[in-house]
Amino acid sequence: MKALVTGGAGFLGSHLCDLLLSKECEVICVDNLITGSARNIEHINNDRFSYIKHDVTKPLYVEEKIDFLFHLASPASPIDYLELPIQTLKVGALGTHNMLGLAKEKKARFLLASTSEVYGDPLVNPQTEEYWGNVNPIGPRGVYDEAKRYAEAITMAYHRYHGIDTRIVRIFNTYGPRMRLNDGRVVPNFIGQALSGEDLTVYGDGSQTRSFCYVSDEIEGIYRLMMSDYALPVNIGNPEEHTILEFAKIILRITGSSSKISFKDLPVDDPKQRRPDITKARKLLHWEPKVSLERGLKETIKYFKSILES
Ligand SMILES: NC(=O)c1ccc[n+]([C@@H]2O[C@H](COP(=O)([O-])OP(=O)(O)OC[C@H]3O[C@@H](n4cnc5c(N)ncnc54)[C@H](O)[C@@H]3O)[C@@H](O)[C@H]2O)c1
């Protein structure tokens, strides 16, 4: 089996490449390294692995057959997509269009990495896949949310019109080794601050909630979805909900840091709560998260410590 992974040198993509290689797949990793890093794949020493540096907003020609195309390429952290608004819109629109074209040509099964951001600032909690969302199209986060909503729409159009075999995973906040310390997401932020003795910055009063899924669980869910026969979106995330403030306190406890917590203004359109309803994933994929927050954070902290020491 041959798989192509766009965004394969990113946080999630590199873990997906590892999983696919462990399942004896041949893997082509495509990435332009705009937010990813060659460092995420430098540990891979395998004849079944190849890397193509390419921007998927431009057409991609591949000679080999492809059975599975995982399309993960996109800036993903708020800092990245606020800095790269046009690239984010382009990779969601043109990149997804190009990769669907490649999947069509190769008769490959296509999986889109979508996001819980399609639900925007949700008016229902937890979010089921049937919820259409509450997104501000012209707010600063709109570039990411709308790019992914468009990507979902064109994926379904290729499925319905061209009969392409497609999957859509709505990924909820995921954390783990190979995240970037400075990517602005809450986990690396808090861990970096705790490890360097700085104040942990909580936006707003910290009562907004998030749910965090450990990377190995997330990747297993994505893989199972690809292998399933279900074409409509499926939430993959951890439903265990914590307020941001609770979360800051857990990180302080695990790291044993003497950092304090300080509060800053809430960014525009910051969702107040976000929690997946994973009934579908449980039923269709027999999937649910296995790694506890405590264990996942310990692994992640170990990784960040090694980065800070190197
Ligand atoms: N990590 C999460 O919590 C999370 C949550 C929801 C959705 N997602 C989605 O999962 C995917 C992976 O996210 P991640 O956290 O690994 O982010 P990441 O930034 O670490 O990885 C994304 C990768 O895509 C590459 N890329 C971006 N634009 C590209 C282009 N035009 N051509 C080729 N490569 C390009 C980047 O260089 C990077 O390696 C994204 O599509 C993201 O929207 C992630």
The ligand as a Tripos MOL2 file, in Angstrom:
@<TRIPOS>MOLECULE
LIG
   44    48     1     0     0
SMALL
NO_CHARGES

@<TRIPOS>ATOM
      1 N1         -2.7760   20.0570   15.8780 N.am      1 LIG1
      2 C1         -4.0550   20.2640   16.0980 C.2       1 LIG1
      3 O1         -4.4770   20.3680   17.2590 O.2       1 LIG1
      4 C2         -5.0210   20.3620   14.9540 C.ar      1 LIG1
      5 C3         -6.3730   20.6210   15.2470 C.ar      1 LIG1
      6 C4         -7.2770   20.7020   14.2080 C.ar      1 LIG1
      7 C5         -6.8650   20.4900   12.9120 C.ar      1 LIG1
      8 N2         -5.5620   20.2430   12.6370 N.ar      1 LIG1
      9 C6         -5.1760   20.0660   11.2240 C.3       1 LIG1
     10 O2         -4.2210   19.0310   11.0920 O.3       1 LIG1
     11 C7         -3.2810   19.3720   10.0770 C.3       1 LIG1
     12 C8         -1.8660   19.2860   10.6300 C.3       1 LIG1
     13 O3         -1.7160   20.2290   11.6850 O.3       1 LIG1
     14 P1         -0.4170   20.2870   12.5860 P.3       1 LIG1
     15 O4         -0.8360   20.6180   13.9530 O.co2     1 LIG1
     16 O5          0.4090   19.1090   12.3520 O.co2     1 LIG1
     17 O6          0.2860   21.6140   12.0010 O.3       1 LIG1
     18 P2          1.7630   21.8190   11.4660 P.3       1 LIG1
     19 O7          1.8960   23.2710   11.1210 O.co2     1 LIG1
     20 O8          2.7510   21.2280   12.3950 O.co2     1 LIG1
     21 O9          1.7650   20.9540   10.1400 O.3       1 LIG1
     22 C9          1.2240   21.3990    8.9270 C.3       1 LIG1
     23 C10         2.2290   21.0810    7.8340 C.3       1 LIG1
     24 O10         1.7090   21.5050    6.5700 O.3       1 LIG1
     25 C11         2.7680   22.0770    5.8300 C.3       1 LIG1
     26 N3          2.1830   22.9760    4.8340 N.ar      1 LIG1
     27 C12         1.4500   24.0870    5.0530 C.ar      1 LIG1
     28 N4          1.1090   24.6580    3.8780 N.ar      1 LIG1
     29 C13         1.6250   23.8700    2.9130 C.ar      1 LIG1
     30 C14         1.6150   23.9310    1.4870 C.ar      1 LIG1
     31 N5          0.9980   24.9210    0.8320 N.pl3     1 LIG1
     32 N6          2.2310   22.9390    0.8100 N.ar      1 LIG1
     33 C15         2.8700   21.9340    1.4530 C.ar      1 LIG1
     34 N7          2.9330   21.8360    2.7930 N.ar      1 LIG1
     35 C16         2.3100   22.7990    3.5120 C.ar      1 LIG1
     36 C17         3.6100   22.7880    6.8750 C.3       1 LIG1
     37 O11         4.9290   23.0760    6.4530 O.3       1 LIG1
     38 C18         3.5650   21.7970    8.0350 C.3       1 LIG1
     39 O12         4.6170   20.8700    7.9760 O.3       1 LIG1
     40 C19        -3.6620   20.7480    9.5740 C.3       1 LIG1
     41 O13        -4.4230   20.6110    8.3930 O.3       1 LIG1
     42 C20        -4.5100   21.3070   10.6750 C.3       1 LIG1
     43 O14        -5.4380   22.2420   10.1980 O.3       1 LIG1
     44 C21        -4.6190   20.1890   13.6290 C.ar      1 LIG1
@<TRIPOS>BOND
     1     1     2 1
     2     2     3 2
     3     2     4 1
     4     4     5 ar
     5     4    44 ar
     6     5     6 ar
     7     6     7 ar
     8     7     8 ar
     9     8     9 1
    10     8    44 ar
    11     9    10 1
    12     9    42 1
    13    10    11 1
    14    11    12 1
    15    11    40 1
    16    12    13 1
    17    13    14 1
    18    14    15 2
    19    14    16 1
    20    14    17 1
    21    17    18 1
    22    18    19 2
    23    18    20 1
    24    18    21 1
    25    21    22 1
    26    22    23 1
    27    23    24 1
    28    23    38 1
    29    24    25 1
    30    25    26 1
    31    25    36 1
    32    26    27 ar
    33    26    35 ar
    34    27    28 ar
    35    28    29 ar
    36    29    30 ar
    37    29    35 ar
    38    30    31 1
    39    30    32 ar
    40    32    33 ar
    41    33    34 ar
    42    34    35 ar
    43    36    37 1
    44    36    38 1
    45    38    39 1
    46    40    41 1
    47    40    42 1
    48    42    43 1
@<TRIPOS>SUBSTRUCTURE
     1 LIG1         1 GROUP 0 **** ****
